[in-house]
Amino acid sequence: MMRYLLETFVNFQAFLDMARYLELPDGAHTHPAYEMTVEHIPAHRVFSPFALHQLKPLPTIPDKWTLLHAKRALANNQFLHLVCTGKYSDDYAEDSATNCGKNVKLNALHLLEQLVERPFGWRSTREPDTNVVRVCQYHFDTNQFTLTLTPPALEVDVAH
């Protein structure tokens, strides 16, 4: 127990040291024991579920589909059957064991968070005849949903 408390104190002391150095002006972040990186993230790349009202619902299906349309559909619950159609890695045993994540239901907020905070490599396409929307990152993370302009009703199970 004493060792745990000592390690916690040392880690907390290191945290306080780091916090003090982060308050220094740019270029003054030098400490022999720590290597620090400061990253400034633009506000449009910070996901907040409380700001979803800024993404307006789709009034009609657009002729040219973009990633912003997919974000709007996900934020306003204008979809059915959001599933992963494949997530591929370099671990062939894991991919085989999980069937590459195929047909796993996804959380729309989690996918929307990825699209906002790490937007690099994502693309979205829509099949005009079936309204199936694919949202893919490069070639190793593929997801899809069926677009519907009227959000599905929430199912409430009322016990008698």
Secondary structure, DSSP 8 states (H G I E B T S, - for coil): -HHHHHHHHHHHHHHHHHHHHHTS-TT---BTTB--------GGG---GGGGGGS---SS--SS--HHHHHHHHHTT-EEEEEEEEE--S-HHHHHHHGGGTTEE--HHHHHHHHHHS-TTEEEEE-TTT-EEEEEETTTEEEEEEE-SS----------
